[in-house]
Every structure is written in structure tokens, then in C-alpha cells.
Amino acid sequence: MLQGPARSIHSLRPEPCACSGRDPLPPAHLPVKSACTPSHAGCKLIPYANTPGRKARNVPMTQNSPKRGEFFLLRPDATRGGRGHGVVFANEDALLTPPRMIIRPREGGFPPLMEKPLLIHNPKEGDPPEDLEGGMSGYWLVSERLQRVLAAVDPDGFAFRECDYRLADGSAGSLYYLCDVVRVLDALDEHASKLFIDLSDEFPAGKFYDLTGGGSLAFRKDVVGQAHAFKTPYSGRLVFCDRLMRDAIWDAGIGGPAQSRGLWFEDAADC
């Protein structure tokens, strides 16, 4: 059980909205919010009280309350439309470590690689890659200029492997890297945050931070320390970064409010 002082608990989840025809709980990887709110006409709320292991935390303002503009979720932009990127692995099988079905080890980072990752852009599969793409055998794919910013701002937070990136005609393309966020911090202040926490032995760490219905997150500064990018043990592959990291990326001309260049930042205080 989660420990802490007495608090108000709102164990509620939205039912699919008849007026919108959409499930208000989107897939976790999509950076969109619930389509419905408690006041939305045609919607109603169902208590989670009878759902074992499902907890919702909604707490009063504290000294460490979530603050807008302080921390962000960083992920590939799934809202930009189009076909997505058309980069495919040409030698993925040679880089696998059986019995893993993807290159990335369960513990993160990179296994010993006998070859340089060979990536080819296939126009039939999709568009050329932007500065950040996902879905590369468990890794991000990042451009050279983004790699430089990430490594400069937080050199201990990331691991990279240079790729041999080729265009469809076999000629060399721009320099790209496989990237993994390797820092894991148990930094979420659960007592000051609003989110759903799934408690179950089915999760490797015994619980899971579920943000599919939205959340408002606060982080413990004493745990974050000088880190600028990290994951938590209970949020899967979600990556969090601070404002310094976001601003450094934007200042380098990579993305921004008008054009994402493949990067989606979502304020952790209102996600």
C-alpha cells in the first residue's frame, strides 16, 4: 500500500462520452487529454472504488505543488499527422540479443553491438525522419543536432549509438543516432501529485503511474538534483525533462510552439 498522511481521494474515471462518440481515455503514447470532464454534458463519472488496486490521488496544494513550466513530458510527436517516418532497420536481426525481440535490453542502455546499426529510408514506408522519432527497436532516433544538445545539457542522462543512415538509393544520409534515456529516478512526489496509480504484482515494480486520464505531477527536487532528463521506475518509457532542457532544445532551433520537428513537450503539471 502507498504510505502517507490522510488525504482526499477521488477515485473516479470517465465513462465514454455519448456526445463525442470517443473513449475519453486515449492510448498512453498519445499526447492528448481526456475528451470529457465531469461537467461535460452527456458524460458521467463512475467510481473506481470497486476496482482492486486502482487509486487516484487528488491532494490539497502543498509547498511542493505542481508548477507549470517546471517539468515536461518529452516524447515523439504523435500529433503531427502524415505517414510517419519511413526509416527501417536493415540489420536489426544481427543486433538482437536472444531471446529479446528488440535490441534494447530490459534494463535499458545498449547491449554489445557487433555491427553499426544500418538504417535505410524507404519512401514507400513513410517520410524522412525529423529530429526525434520513436519505435526503433526500443530506442529513439535522434538527429545529430539534437544529440549534441542532449549530450551537452545532460551527458549522464543519455546513451547513444551512431547509425549508418542511408537514403533509398544507397547514398549516405544525415547523421542519426539511436538514443536511450538511461537515468531512472524515483522522483515523483506522490503526495503532491494528482494521478492514477495502479497497484498490482503484474507490474515489475509493483505499481504503475497511469496518465491516460491526465495528471498533475510534482517532483522531489532533492531527488532530481542536477538531472535534466529522466524516467521513473513506475512510468514505463515516459521521459521527463526540466525547463532548462526544453529551452536548450528550442534555442538550438529544434522545434518550438509553431513546429515540433518531431518533439512533443507536455507540461507535467497539466498532462
N, C-alpha and C positions, 0 to 999 in steps of 0.2 A: 504494500500500500504506500501511497505517497504521504510523506510526513509534512506537518507544518501547522501553523496556528489555524484556529477556526476561521472559516471564510464563507462568503456567499457562493453557492454552487448553482449554476443554471444549466441543468442537463437537458438541453433542447436541441433538436435538429429539425430543419425544414423539410416538409413534405413536397414532392414535385408539384410545381405550380401549374394549375389547370389553365390559367390565363396565358401563360407563356408557352406551355407545351414542352418545357425543357426541365430536366433534372437540375435543381439549383446547386447540386454538389458536383462540380466539374472534376475531371481527372486531375491528379495531383500535379502533373507536369505542366498544366496549362495555367498561365498567369492571369486568370480571370477570377472575379469574385462571384459570390452567390447571386443567382438571378432574382432571389426573393429575400424579403426581410419580414420580420414579424408584423409590420404594418402594411405590407403589400396586399392589396385587395385580392381575394381569391386564394390566399395561402393560409396555412395554419401550422402551428408548431406541435410536435409530438415529443413527449418527454423521453429521455434516454434512460429513465430510472430502471426499466426492466431489461436493459441491455448490459449483460455482465461485462465488467472490465472497461466500460466506457465512462470516461469522466470529462466534465467540462469545467474549466476554471474561469471565473469572472470575478475579479477582485477589486477592492477599492484602490484608489490612487495611493501610491506609496512613494517613498523617496526615489526608488529605482523604477518608476513607472516608464512604460514605453514612450519614447520620444521620437517624433517624426524627424526624418533626415539624419538619423544617427547610424542605423544599421539597415542593410538591404539584403534581400534575396537576389542572387545573381544566377541567371540560367540562360540557356539559348532561347532566343526569341521565337516562340511558337505562334505569335500573333501576326507575323508579317505577311502571311499568305504565300501564294505561289506553290511551286512544286517541291520546295526544299532543295537541299544541295544534292548534287549527283556524284559525290566522291565515294569511291568504293575501294575496299582493300583488295590488293592483288596478291598478297602473300600472307593473309591472316592465318591460314592453316599452319604455316611454318613458324608462326609466333606463339601459337597456343601452348599451354602447359596442361596436358591431360590430367584429370578429367574435366577441367574447366572448358566451358563452351565459348567464353570470351577471353580476350587477352588479359584484362585487368584481374589481378588476384583478389580474392575475397577481402584480404586485409588492406588492399589499396596499393598505390605505387605501381612500379613496373617489375615484372619478372625479368630474368636474364633473357635478352633478345639475341638470337643467333644471326638475325638479319636486320637491316634498317627497314622500318615499315614502308612499304611501297603502296602509294595511293594514286589512283587514276581518276580523273574527272570524266565521267561518261555523260555526255549531254542528253542521252535518252533517259537517264535516271533523274536528272534534275539540273539545277543551276550551278554555276561556280560557287565555291564556298565564300562566305563572308568572314568577318574577323573571329567569330565564335560559332561553332557548330557542335551538335551533340550526336550521340549514337554511334560512336566509333569504337566498337568492341569494349564499351565501358568507359571510354575516355571522351574528353572534349577534344576538338580540333581547333587550334588557335593559330592565327596569323603571326608572322614574325614580329610585327609591331606590337601586337597585344602581348605576345610572350615577353618582349622586352619590358613592358610596363609592369606586368605581374611579377617578373623576377626582380625588378628594381625596387618595387614597393614592399614586397614580402617574399624575399628569397627562400625562406624556410617553409613557406606555406604551399609550395607547388613542386611537382616533379614534371619534367618534360623529356620527350624523346623526339629528336629531329626526324622528319619524314622525307622520303624521296617522293615528291609530289609531281606527277606527270599530267600533261594535257592529253586529250584524246588521240592526238597524232603522235604521241610518244615524246614530244619535246618537254623540257623541264618547265615546270610552273613556278609560281612564287613559293617562298619558303614557308612551310607549315610545320607545326609541332603537335604531337599528342600531348595532352595535359591532364594531370590529376591533382585535385586538391588533397593534400596528404595530412594536413593538420586537423585533428579531431579534438574538440574541446567540449567538456560538459559545462557549457557556459550559460545555458538558458536559465533565467531566473523564473522558475515555475510559479513562485508565489506572487510575482508581479506581472505575469503574463496572462493573456486570455487565449486559450486554445483548447482543443480536444486532445486528451491523452488516452491512447488505447493501452490497456494493461493486459498482457497475455504472454504466456510462455511460448506462444508461437513466434514471437519476435525474438531475435537472437539476444537482444539486450533486455528483454522483459517488458518493454514498453515502446510506444511509438508516438511521436508528435504528429498528429494528423491536422494538416492545414487546409484540407479540401473545402471546408466550410468557412475559411477565413480565420484570422487570428490577429492578435496584437502582442508582439513579443518584446520582452526586455532581457538584456544580457548582463551578466555579472562582470563588471569592469575589472575586478581583481583576477578573474579567470582569463578574460580576453587579453589583458595586459597590452603588449605591443603588437599583437597579431592584427592583421588587416583582412584576412580571409580564413575561413574555417568551416568545417562541418561539425555536427554534434553526433554523439553516439546513438541518438534516438530519432533522427530525422532523415534516414536513408542517405540519398546522394544530394540532398539540398545543400547549397553552398550559400554562406552568409559572408558579407563583406561590410566594411565600415565606409563612412563618407570619404575618407582620405583616398581609399582605393577607387571608389566610383569617380571622384573628381579627377584623379590622376589619369584614368582611362579617357574620360571626356576631354581633358586638357590636351591629351595626345592626339586629338582629332578622331577618336574611335567612338562612334555613336554619339548619342545625345538625345534630348527630348524630341527632336524632329526626325531623326533617322537612327535606327538602332544598330545597324551594321552587325546584326546577329546577337547583340547583348540585350537582355531584358533585366532591368533593375526594378524591384518592387519593394517599397518601404516596409520594413519588418514591423513597424508599429501599426500598420494598416494593410495586412496582406490577405 
